[in-house]
Every structure is written in structure tokens, then in C-alpha cells.
Amino acid sequence: MAGRGDPPEGNPEGLPGGGDDEYGSVVFDESFVRAARLQEYSARERMGDHARAVRSRPGWRMWTGAKQVVLLLLLIAVAFGTAIYMGVRHPYQPTPSQPAEPLRSMVIPLAPLGTVPGGDPAQLYARSPAAQYRSGAAGITLPAVERTGNFSQSQVMTALTIAKDYLVKSSLDPAVLGGSSTRPVRVLLDPDQIEQFDRSVDAPVNDGRHAATGWLVRFDPAKAALADPEIRVHGTLRVTDAGSNALEVASDHTFTYALRPADTGPRVNDSSLFTVRRELRFRFDLEDLRTHRAELLSSYTQAGPMACSADPSGALDPLLAGRRANGTGPAATDPYQTGRATAAFCGSLAPGAQPTAPPTT
């Protein structure tokens, strides 16, 4: 028989005291109810037509959207950081530019075996090995331009063009040849070599590092001047791929100048030929190609006719028409004297390198 406070048929299932007390320990506290995604409508709200039994709680949807935004920002940050890392660490990135090496140079006078021939410049050229050479910059021809393993065709062309510009400015520019200017050459050099260049020009020494004539061709304006502005030139340029960040260009050119004594007029028959062979090696990194500058690594020069006793470090000192070598060798070198070595080298100018004698009548 049921008690006074109990339902006539006893407690229903699922409630305390009922036949099934499976969920008796579950407590739905206030925080759990607020966190639920679905919320039951109130009795008043359910009285409306077609009213749904439950509705979604907007707070959870807003929180879900915020989490998605945060996650997206984190993914973007990770991707950006990875891109930066790969850009810095990628093994195929070009290596940083290396400082330019100091120039190594050598200037060798070539002494004539007899008297230096003289005459009219045009006739001297016609009777010399330079008869078939081109005049001026036209004699510095570029080879066929092809891409290399590390550089494009346009980059190779740029390197050859800079090398030619350097040869023109340092070997053919009248202001440079006459000793009145060095700027046309200076502006073409890598900034790392400017200090060495300035010291070579201001205080030249025949020490293999600081000879002005290692960088350029110039004559003492008090002794010699150009008798003909048409300088004869012949030679070659060759490109070498020196790695992922460097191109090298080797040049080998012979320049033939018609000179006269500085104290005579421009139209005289006492001109003579003076020949300079220059072998230069240039290096170009990516920055040099971009700024149209060169690193001059080595310079080997032979020049004559010139006395072995002459000091060619500051300016070349030609033996002009009618003169001959005095027979003395290079300046004496004292191996017991400390300081910078200044030993000189000298060679003999082959007879075939001089203009032949005019035909007899």
C-alpha cells in the first residue's frame, strides 16, 4: 500500500526511489546548463505556431568563430616563418659577395736592340705588325656570348661589356694616357679596390701591388705625347664561370701608340711606335654586374721600346725616335736592405716588333 506522499502507482522509473536509479547520481548544475549548445524553449515560447522545441545558443557559435580566426592567424604566422627560414637557409641561394682581392701586377720594360725607328705615324704603322690592327675601341672585339652553368646570357654580356669599358678607359682615353686624369678608370673599380688604386696613383712603387701602370697606361707628359690619336689595338676576351657568384674575364690585348717628343709640334716626322701588351684578369660578382664595376685581380704588362733602367711604376718612359738603350740593365737591387722589395724585370724587344726600314729608292 502506498504511503501518504507517494503516487498511487509508486515512484516512476528514473526518479529516486523508482525501479531504475541509473541516472540518480547525475547532477545538471547551472554551469553545465549554460554551456549546452541547445536550449529548451520556455512554455510560453512553445505555445507559438510551428515553434521548435529547442534553439541554438549563440554564445557557443561566436566562440567557435573566434577560435577559427585564431587558428587561421596561427597558420599564417607559421607559414610566413617557414618561408623566411627557407629563404635564409635554402642551399641554392647565392652566396654573399666576397671582398675584392688586392691587385697583383707586373710591368716589364722591353729594351730595343738598336736605334728606335722614326718617321710619319701612318708610314710607321704600315711597316709594323700593327698594320692590320683596328683603331681604338673597334679593336677590342667581344666573343660569342653564351650562358654559363650559373649565369645568363645577359649577365655574361654585361661582364664582357664592363671589361671592354675598362680597357678603353685605361688604355685609350687621351686624358688617362696623358696623366691628367684617373677618374675614368677609378669609377669602374669595385669599391674594395679604391684605396689600393688611390695609393698606386699617388705614391707608385714597383712592388707588385702599387704600380699605377698596373691599373692603366700613361706616359710622362713632360717627355712624350700622342702623335696620332688613332691607336691600333688587337686582342681577345675570354669568359670563365668561377662559381655560383662569380664570373671571370681574361683579356690579352696589344696596343700600339704613335708617340712624339712632348716639346715638338703635332705634325712632325720624328714620331715612333710604342707597344704595350696587357694581360688582365677581371672578376665580377652579382653586385659588380649590377653596378657596372669590376674587380681587377691581376695585370701583366710588357712595354717597349724602353730602357731597362727605367722605373715604370708611375708612368711608362718610352725611348723615342733615334734613341737607343744605353746598355745598362735594371736598377741595382740590394738584398740586404729591408723594406718593400722593388726588384725589376726587363726583356729585349724583338727586332720584328719594330717598324721595318723604308724601301730605298
C-alpha positions in Angstrom: 0.0 0.0 0.0 1.5 3.4 -1.0 2.4 6.0 1.6 0.6 9.3 2.1 3.1 11.3 -0.1 3.7 8.8 -2.8 2.0 8.5 -6.1 -0.7 5.8 -6.3 1.4 3.6 -8.5 4.7 4.4 -6.8 7.6 6.4 -8.0 8.1 6.5 -11.7 11.2 4.9 -13.2 14.2 7.1 -13.4 13.5 9.1 -10.2 14.9 8.4 -6.8 13.2 5.6 -5.2 11.9 4.3 -8.6 12.6 0.9 -10.1 15.6 2.2 -12.2 18.1 4.5 -10.4 20.6 4.5 -13.2 20.9 8.4 -13.5 20.4 9.1 -9.9 23.9 10.4 -9.4 23.9 12.8 -12.4 23.7 16.4 -11.4 22.9 19.1 -14.0 24.4 22.2 -12.3 23.9 25.7 -13.6 27.3 25.9 -15.4 26.5 22.8 -17.4 23.2 24.1 -18.5 24.7 27.4 -19.6 27.4 25.6 -21.6 24.9 23.5 -23.5 24.6 24.2 -27.3 20.9 23.5 -27.3 18.5 25.3 -25.0 14.8 24.3 -24.5 12.2 27.0 -25.2 10.1 28.1 -22.3 6.4 27.0 -22.1 5.2 30.4 -23.3 7.6 30.3 -26.3 6.5 26.7 -27.2 2.8 27.9 -27.4 3.5 29.7 -30.7 2.7 28.1 -34.0 5.3 25.9 -35.5 7.6 26.6 -32.6 10.7 24.3 -32.4 11.3 22.5 -29.1 14.9 23.8 -28.8 17.1 26.6 -30.1 20.9 27.0 -30.5 22.8 29.1 -28.0 24.6 32.0 -29.8 27.4 32.2 -27.3 28.9 28.9 -28.5 28.7 29.8 -32.2 30.5 33.1 -31.5 33.2 31.3 -29.5 33.7 28.8 -32.3 34.2 31.6 -34.9 36.8 33.3 -32.7 38.7 30.0 -32.4 38.7 29.6 -36.1 40.2 33.1 -36.6 42.9 32.5 -34.0 43.7 29.2 -35.7 43.9 30.8 -39.1 46.2 33.5 -37.8 48.5 30.9 -36.2 48.7 29.0 -39.5 49.6 32.2 -41.4 52.3 33.0 -38.9 53.8 29.5 -39.1 53.7 29.6 -43.0 55.4 33.1 -43.0 58.1 32.0 -40.6 58.8 28.8 -42.6 59.1 30.9 -45.8 61.6 33.2 -44.1 63.6 30.3 -42.7 63.7 28.6 -46.1 64.8 31.8 -47.8 67.7 32.2 -45.4 68.7 28.6 -45.2 67.9 27.4 -48.7 71.0 25.6 -50.1 70.6 27.1 -53.6 70.6 30.7 -52.5 73.6 32.7 -54.0 76.5 33.0 -51.5 77.2 36.5 -50.2 79.6 38.7 -52.1 83.2 38.3 -51.1 85.6 41.3 -50.6 87.6 42.0 -53.7 91.2 40.7 -53.7 94.1 43.2 -54.0 95.5 43.6 -57.5 98.7 41.8 -58.3 100.7 43.5 -61.1 103.9 43.3 -63.0 105.3 45.7 -65.6 108.3 44.6 -67.7 110.2 47.1 -69.9 111.4 45.8 -73.3 114.7 47.3 -74.4 115.4 47.7 -78.1 118.5 46.1 -79.6 119.3 49.1 -81.8 118.1 52.6 -82.6 114.4 53.3 -82.4 113.0 53.9 -86.0 111.3 57.2 -86.6 109.1 58.7 -89.3 105.5 59.6 -90.1 102.9 57.8 -88.0 100.9 56.4 -90.9 104.1 55.0 -92.6 105.3 53.6 -89.3 102.0 51.8 -88.8 102.1 50.5 -92.4 105.5 48.9 -91.9 104.8 47.4 -88.5 103.0 44.3 -87.2 100.1 46.6 -86.3 99.3 47.4 -89.9 96.2 45.2 -89.9 95.1 46.2 -86.4 91.9 48.1 -85.9 91.8 51.6 -84.5 90.7 52.4 -81.0 87.8 50.6 -79.3 86.9 48.8 -82.5 90.0 46.7 -81.9 88.5 45.3 -78.7 86.0 42.8 -80.0 83.6 40.7 -77.9 83.5 36.9 -78.4 80.3 35.0 -79.0 78.1 35.4 -75.9 76.6 32.2 -74.4 75.1 31.5 -71.0 77.1 29.5 -68.5 76.1 27.0 -65.8 75.5 29.8 -63.3 74.9 32.9 -65.3 72.5 34.0 -68.0 73.5 35.3 -71.4 72.7 38.9 -70.4 74.9 38.6 -67.3 77.8 37.3 -69.4 77.3 40.1 -71.9 77.4 42.6 -69.0 80.7 41.2 -67.7 82.3 41.5 -71.2 81.0 45.0 -71.7 82.4 46.2 -68.4 85.8 44.6 -69.2 85.8 46.3 -72.6 84.9 49.6 -71.0 87.8 49.2 -68.5 90.2 48.5 -71.4 89.0 51.5 -73.4 89.3 53.9 -70.4 92.6 52.6 -69.1 94.4 52.2 -72.4 92.8 54.6 -74.9 91.4 57.6 -73.1 93.7 60.6 -74.0 93.3 62.2 -70.6 94.4 58.9 -68.9 97.3 58.4 -71.3 98.5 62.0 -70.7 98.4 61.7 -67.0 95.8 64.4 -66.4 93.0 62.2 -65.1 92.5 58.8 -63.5 88.8 59.2 -62.7 87.6 57.3 -65.9 89.3 54.2 -64.6 88.6 54.7 -60.9 84.8 54.8 -61.3 84.9 51.3 -62.9 86.6 49.7 -60.0 85.0 47.7 -57.2 84.8 49.9 -54.0 87.1 47.4 -52.2 89.9 48.3 -54.5 89.7 52.1 -54.5 92.1 52.5 -51.6 94.8 50.4 -53.3 94.2 52.3 -56.6 94.5 55.7 -55.0 97.7 54.7 -53.2 99.1 53.4 -56.5 98.4 56.6 -58.3 99.5 59.0 -55.5 102.6 57.1 -54.5 103.5 54.5 -57.1 106.0 51.8 -56.2 107.2 48.8 -58.3 106.3 46.3 -55.6 103.8 44.2 -57.5 100.9 45.9 -55.7 101.1 49.6 -56.1 102.3 50.4 -59.6 100.0 52.9 -61.3 100.8 51.3 -64.6 99.4 48.0 -63.3 96.0 49.7 -63.4 96.3 51.9 -66.5 98.6 53.1 -69.4 100.1 56.5 -69.0 103.1 58.4 -70.3 105.1 61.2 -68.6 103.5 64.3 -70.2 106.9 66.1 -69.9 108.5 63.6 -72.2 106.1 62.1 -74.7 102.8 62.9 -76.4 100.5 61.2 -78.8 101.5 61.8 -82.4 98.3 60.2 -83.8 95.0 59.7 -81.9 94.3 56.5 -83.9 95.7 53.9 -81.5 96.0 50.4 -83.1 94.5 47.5 -81.0 94.3 43.8 -81.3 93.4 41.0 -78.8 90.9 38.6 -77.2 88.5 38.4 -74.3 87.6 35.1 -72.7 84.8 34.3 -70.1 85.0 31.7 -67.3 82.3 30.7 -64.9 84.0 30.8 -61.5 81.1 29.5 -59.4 77.6 30.4 -58.4 78.5 34.0 -57.5 81.4 35.0 -59.8 82.3 35.4 -63.5 85.9 35.9 -64.6 87.1 37.6 -67.8 90.6 37.3 -69.1 91.8 39.9 -71.6 95.0 39.8 -73.8 95.5 42.9 -75.9 98.3 44.6 -77.7 98.1 48.4 -78.0 100.4 50.3 -80.4 100.8 54.1 -79.9 102.5 56.6 -82.2 104.4 59.0 -79.9 106.5 62.1 -80.4 108.6 64.2 -78.1 106.5 66.4 -75.8 108.3 69.6 -76.8 107.6 69.3 -80.6 104.6 70.1 -82.7 101.9 67.6 -83.6 102.9 67.3 -87.3 106.5 66.1 -87.4 108.3 63.2 -88.9 110.1 62.2 -85.7 107.4 60.0 -84.4 108.0 56.4 -83.2 105.8 53.5 -82.3 105.5 52.2 -78.7 103.8 48.9 -78.0 102.1 47.8 -74.8 100.8 44.3 -74.3 98.4 44.0 -71.4 97.1 40.7 -69.9 94.4 41.4 -67.4 92.1 39.2 -65.3 88.8 40.5 -64.1 86.3 39.1 -61.6 82.6 40.1 -61.4 80.2 39.1 -58.6 76.5 39.8 -58.8 76.9 43.3 -57.2 79.6 44.2 -59.7 77.3 43.3 -62.6 74.5 45.3 -61.1 76.7 48.4 -60.5 78.8 48.2 -63.7 82.1 47.8 -61.8 85.0 45.3 -62.0 87.5 43.7 -59.7 90.9 43.7 -61.3 92.7 40.6 -60.0 95.9 40.6 -62.0 97.8 42.7 -64.5 100.8 41.6 -66.6 102.3 44.3 -68.8 105.1 44.3 -71.4 106.1 47.7 -72.8 108.8 48.9 -75.2 111.0 50.3 -76.5 112.0 51.3 -73.0 115.3 51.2 -71.1 115.7 48.5 -68.5 116.9 51.1 -66.0 113.6 53.0 -66.2 111.1 52.8 -63.4 107.8 52.0 -65.0 105.7 52.1 -61.8 104.4 55.7 -62.1 104.4 56.2 -65.9 105.9 54.5 -68.9 109.1 56.1 -70.2 109.4 55.3 -73.9 112.6 55.6 -75.9 111.6 57.8 -78.8 112.8 58.0 -82.4 116.5 58.0 -82.9 117.3 56.8 -79.3 118.7 53.5 -78.2 119.1 51.7 -75.0 122.2 52.6 -73.0 123.2 49.0 -72.4 122.7 49.2 -68.7 120.4 46.6 -67.0 117.7 47.2 -64.4 118.4 49.3 -61.4 120.5 47.6 -58.7 118.7 45.7 -56.0 120.3 45.3 -52.5 119.1 42.0 -50.9 120.5 43.2 -47.6 118.2 46.2 -47.5 115.0 45.7 -45.6 111.6 47.1 -46.5 109.4 46.6 -49.6 111.1 44.6 -52.4 111.5 46.6 -55.6 113.3 44.1 -57.9 112.7 44.9 -61.5 112.5 42.7 -64.6 113.5 43.5 -68.1 113.3 41.9 -71.6 114.6 42.6 -75.0 112.3 43.9 -77.8 112.5 41.6 -80.7 113.6 43.3 -84.0 110.4 42.1 -85.7 108.3 44.2 -83.3 109.7 47.4 -84.7 108.7 49.0 -88.0 110.8 47.9 -90.9 113.1 50.3 -92.7 111.5 52.3 -95.6 112.3 51.0 -99.0 115.3 52.5 -100.7 114.9 54.5 -103.9 
